[in-house]
């Protein structure tokens, strides 16, 4: 049950973080390059939800559960 909960929380985090990363793609203009975009999303806290969510999902799927 804990693994399912961690998976769902990780999925929610990764969706929110990925959505914010895609949303911030709108700030790219010809004057601003990709390097400034990556620097900007590294400074935004909500963009860290994506890797945290992926790690939670990976951890809930990779590590075996308790066998009784």
Phi and psi in degrees as GROMACS dihedral restraints (atoms count N, CA, C in turn):
[ dihedral_restraints ]
;  ai    aj    ak    al  type     phi  dphi    fc
    3     4     5     6     1   -66.7    20    10
    4     5     6     7     1   -38.1    20    10
    6     7     8     9     1   -64.6    20    10
    7     8     9    10     1   -39.8    20    10
    9    10    11    12     1   -65.1    20    10
   10    11    12    13     1   -42.3    20    10
   12    13    14    15     1   -61.9    20    10
   13    14    15    16     1   -46.3    20    10
   15    16    17    18     1   -63.0    20    10
   16    17    18    19     1   -37.7    20    10
   18    19    20    21     1   -64.1    20    10
   19    20    21    22     1   -44.8    20    10
   21    22    23    24     1   -68.6    20    10
   22    23    24    25     1   -38.3    20    10
   24    25    26    27     1   -65.0    20    10
   25    26    27    28     1   -43.3    20    10
   27    28    29    30     1   -62.3    20    10
   28    29    30    31     1   -39.2    20    10
   30    31    32    33     1   -64.3    20    10
   31    32    33    34     1   -43.4    20    10
   33    34    35    36     1   -63.2    20    10
   34    35    36    37     1   -43.5    20    10
   36    37    38    39     1   -61.9    20    10
   37    38    39    40     1   -43.4    20    10
   39    40    41    42     1   -68.9    20    10
   40    41    42    43     1   -33.6    20    10
   42    43    44    45     1   -67.1    20    10
   43    44    45    46     1   -46.3    20    10
   45    46    47    48     1   -64.8    20    10
   46    47    48    49     1   -45.5    20    10
   48    49    50    51     1   -64.3    20    10
   49    50    51    52     1   -43.3    20    10
   51    52    53    54     1   -64.6    20    10
   52    53    54    55     1   -37.7    20    10
   54    55    56    57     1   -64.8    20    10
   55    56    57    58     1   -39.8    20    10
   57    58    59    60     1   -69.3    20    10
   58    59    60    61     1   -37.1    20    10
   60    61    62    63     1   -64.0    20    10
   61    62    63    64     1   -42.2    20    10
   63    64    65    66     1   -68.3    20    10
   64    65    66    67     1   -37.7    20    10
   66    67    68    69     1   -63.1    20    10
   67    68    69    70     1   -39.8    20    10
   69    70    71    72     1   -71.5    20    10
   70    71    72    73     1    -7.7    20    10
   72    73    74    75     1   -64.9    20    10
   73    74    75    76     1   -19.7    20    10
   75    76    77    78     1   -69.0    20    10
   76    77    78    79     1   -14.9    20    10
   78    79    80    81     1   -84.6    20    10
   79    80    81    82     1    -7.4    20    10
   81    82    83    84     1   -73.4    20    10
   82    83    84    85     1   123.9    20    10
   84    85    86    87     1  -124.2    20    10
   85    86    87    88     1   169.5    20    10
   87    88    89    90     1   -60.1    20    10
   88    89    90    91     1   -27.9    20    10
   90    91    92    93     1   -74.3    20    10
   91    92    93    94     1   -30.4    20    10
   93    94    95    96     1   -99.7    20    10
   94    95    96    97     1   138.8    20    10
   96    97    98    99     1  -103.3    20    10
   97    98    99   100     1  -175.2    20    10
   99   100   101   102     1   -66.5    20    10
  100   101   102   103     1   -34.4    20    10
  102   103   104   105     1   -64.6    20    10
  103   104   105   106     1   -39.0    20    10
  105   106   107   108     1   -68.9    20    10
  106   107   108   109     1   -33.2    20    10
  108   109   110   111     1   -64.5    20    10
  109   110   111   112     1   -47.9    20    10
  111   112   113   114     1   -65.1    20    10
  112   113   114   115     1   -36.8    20    10
  114   115   116   117     1   -63.4    20    10
  115   116   117   118     1   -40.4    20    10
  117   118   119   120     1   -65.7    20    10
  118   119   120   121     1   -45.3    20    10
  120   121   122   123     1   -72.6    20    10
  121   122   123   124     1   -22.8    20    10
  123   124   125   126     1   -70.5    20    10
  124   125   126   127     1   -23.0    20    10
  126   127   128   129     1   -87.5    20    10
  127   128   129   130     1   -12.2    20    10
  129   130   131   132     1   -92.1    20    10
  130   131   132   133     1   128.2    20    10
  132   133   134   135     1   -68.4    20    10
  133   134   135   136     1   -34.8    20    10
  135   136   137   138     1   -70.8    20    10
  136   137   138   139     1   -17.6    20    10
  138   139   140   141     1   -75.6    20    10
  139   140   141   142     1   -17.3    20    10
  141   142   143   144     1   -75.8    20    10
  142   143   144   145     1   -11.1    20    10
  144   145   146   147     1   -66.9    20    10
  145   146   147   148     1   -30.0    20    10
  147   148   149   150     1   -63.2    20    10
  148   149   150   151     1   -54.7    20    10
  150   151   152   153     1   -66.9    20    10
  151   152   153   154     1   -32.0    20    10
  153   154   155   156     1   -64.1    20    10
  154   155   156   157     1   -43.5    20    10
  156   157   158   159     1   -64.2    20    10
  157   158   159   160     1   -40.8    20    10
  159   160   161   162     1   -64.1    20    10
  160   161   162   163     1   -41.0    20    10
  162   163   164   165     1   -66.4    20    10
  163   164   165   166     1   -38.3    20    10
  165   166   167   168     1   -64.6    20    10
  166   167   168   169     1   -43.2    20    10
  168   169   170   171     1   -65.1    20    10
  169   170   171   172     1   -44.0    20    10
  171   172   173   174     1   -62.2    20    10
  172   173   174   175     1   -43.7    20    10
  174   175   176   177     1   -64.9    20    10
  175   176   177   178     1   -37.9    20    10
  177   178   179   180     1   -72.7    20    10
  178   179   180   181     1   -25.1    20    10
  180   181   182   183     1   -90.1    20    10
  181   182   183   184     1   -32.2    20    10
  183   184   185   186     1   -81.4    20    10
  184   185   186   187     1   -46.7    20    10
  186   187   188   189     1   -77.4    20    10
  187   188   189   190     1   131.9    20    10
  189   190   191   192     1   -70.9    20    10
  190   191   192   193     1   150.3    20    10
  192   193   194   195     1   -83.2    20    10
  193   194   195   196     1   176.6    20    10
  195   196   197   198     1   -74.5    20    10
  196   197   198   199     1   134.1    20    10
  198   199   200   201     1  -104.8    20    10
  199   200   201   202     1   130.6    20    10
